[in-house]
Amino acid sequence: MLRHIFSNEIGILGAVLYIASALVVIFLTMPVHEYAHGLVAYKLGDNTPKWQGRLTLNPFAHIDYLGALSILLFGFGWAKPVRVNMNNFKNPKIGMAITALAGPVSNLIVAFISLLLFNLSDVVFLYFDNQILKAIFINVLYYIALINISLAVFNLIPIPPLDGSRILSVVLPNRIYYTIMRYERFIYFGLLALLWIGILDIPLSILTNITFSGLNNLAYLPFKLLGY
């Protein structure tokens, strides 16, 4: 995203609103993502997240500075992974998949709440005519929803170290899965390179836009039924 800012594609106000929204995501919603991982793992029988102090919404317990920078640059990024011991789950593979899925689901919930407020703001400003305030509220809520959806889509890519790779463990034989995970660090740097080059921009943008449209239609439905 900052690449578009530097090229003046969204203007100064858009740049300021995007950066403000990205910071909200980094310091408020990314902790929700990691807390969701930790809480679900804890509820499924693994105390590791609790011992590591990850059952908290304190952003400094979760922030990964490279991942935060990636959110600012690309709209996609990550926080410090929550360590989980899948051997503590009654069903290790299923428990790991549910734990991994909890993070992206939390992002989609935050995005849906943001879109509800986005549509509510549109209605409120029909009766309260302040175009500057309206632009600020609507744009910030729009960007918060968009970045959260981008994070959910990005994290569901089924390659390590992303959440999708943990979900994939349910269907892959252990031999193949653990062979892939041995190269997690190399795949991680390859993923960063693909993000920087922009190869993933088009497929991720398509998936993000489809998800955004579906969630926004759902969030708008109550207002549509009320005649707005």
N, C-alpha and C positions, 0 to 999 in steps of 0.2 A: 504493500500500500504506500509506503513512504516513497517508493520509486515514482508513483503517480503524483505525489505531492511535490517532489523535487522537479518534476516536469510541468508543474502548474496545471495539471489536468483537473484538479478539484478546487482550486482557489485557496486563498489564505484562510478564510473562515472555515471551509471544509477541512483544511489541514489541522487547524486548531481543534475542531470538534472531533476529528478522527483520533488525534493524539490523546485528547481528554478521555474519549471512550475506551481507547486501548489501555490507558492507565487504570481505568475502572475495572476492566477485564483482568488485567495483571494482578491488581491488588485486592479485588473483591471476588471475581467469579472463578479465577484459576484456583484459589484456595478451596472454593466449593467443589471443584472438580476433584482435587486430590483428597479432600475430606470425604467425599462420597466413596472413593476407592477404599480409604481406610476404614470408614464406618461399616461398609458392607463386609469387608474382610473380617472385621472384629465381630460382627453379628453372626458370621458363618463359622466362627470358632478360632480365628487367628488373632493372637494378642500382639503380634509383631508391630503393627502400626501404632498401637497404644504405647508400647515400650519405647518406640522411636519418637514419641511426642508429636505424631502426625494427626491425632484426633483433635484437631483445632482448626479454626478459621483464621488464625494469625498468618498473614501472607508471608512473613519472613521465615516461617517454618517450611514453606512450600516453594518459594520462588527459585527459579533457575534463571540466571541473568542472561545466558545465551538464548534460552527459550523465550524470555521476555522481549529481548531485542528482535527475535524472529517475528513475534506478534506485531511489533511496530513496523517492521520492514515488509512482511508478507501477509499479515492477518492470520497466520498459522504459527503455532508454537507449542510450548510445553512448559510444565513446572517440574520440580524435582520429583522423580518417581517415588511412590509409596512402596516400601519393601513389604513383600507378602511371602509367607511360607505356606505354599499350597499343600504341604503335607499335613497341615493342621485342619484342613477341610475334610468333612466326611466323605465327599467325592471330590478329589483334588482338581480334576479337569473342569468339572461343572462349576465348582466354587471359584476357580481362577477366572473362568469366562464371565461369570456373573459379576465378580469384582471388577474386572476390566471394563465391562459394559457400563458400570455405574457412573464412571467419569463422563463419557459422551452423553449419557442420558441426562446427567445434571446440567450439562451445557445446553441441551435442547429445552430443558425446563426453564432455565434462566432466559433463554431466547424467547420462549413463548410468553413468559411474564412481561418481558420488555416489549413484545409486539402487542400485548394487551394494553399496556400503558401507552404505547405508540398510537394505537387506534383511539384510546380514551382521550389522549391529548388532542387529537384531531377534532373530536367532538367538543371538548371543553372550550377550545379556542374558536368555536363557532359563536360562543356567547361572550368570550373574553378576547377582544380584538387587540392583540399585541403581537405583531408579526415577527419582531426580533426574538421575543421570548418563545414564541411558537417554533421558530426555526431552530433555536438552540435545543429545546426539549425534544422535538421530533427527530432532529439529526443525531443527537446523542443516543436516544433510544434505538434508532435505526442501526447505528454503528455497533452498539452493544449486542443487539440481536444478531447482526451479520457476523461479527467476530466470533460469538459463541457458536453459531451454526458452523462457521468455518472450522473452528476447533473440533467440534464433534465429528464433522466429515473427515478432517485430517487424521484425527486419532483413530478412526475406524479403518484406515488403510491397513490391510493385513500383513504388514511387514514390521519386524522389530526396529526400534524399541516401542512402537506405538501400541495402543490398547488393542487394536484389531489383531495383532499377532497373538495376543493372549487368548482372544476369542477363538482364533483359528486352531488353537491347540486342542479344542474339543473334537475336531474332525480329522486332524492329522495324526498318523501313527507316531508314537513317542520317538522312534528312531529318526524319522524325518524332521520332526519338530525340534528336537535337541541338536540335530546337526545344523539347522538353520540358526538357532540361538547362539551357537558357538561363534558365529560371525556377526553377532549383533553390533559390536562396536564399529566394524567396517561398514555395515549397512547404514548405520547411523550417520557416519560422515558422508556416505554416498547420497543419503536423503537430503542432507544439508546442501550438497552441491547441486542436486536437482532443483531444490527450492531457489537457490541463488541464480541459477541459469534461467529458470522460468519454465522448465519443461512441464512441471506439474500444474502450472497456472490454469490452463484451459480445462482439463478434466476436473480439477478441484472446484473451479469457478462454476462449471455446469452443475455439478452435484450440489454445491452450496446454494445456487440460485433456485434449483428445483425444490430443495428442502425449505428455503426461505419462503418461497411462494406458497407451499403447502401449509406451513405453520402460520403464515400471515393470513391466509384465507380462513383458517380455523379460528385465529384470534379475532378476526373481523366479524365472524358469524354472529355473535351476540348483538353487535351494534347494527348489523344488517337486519336482524329479526326485529330490532326496535325501530327500524325505519330510517337509520342514518346512512 
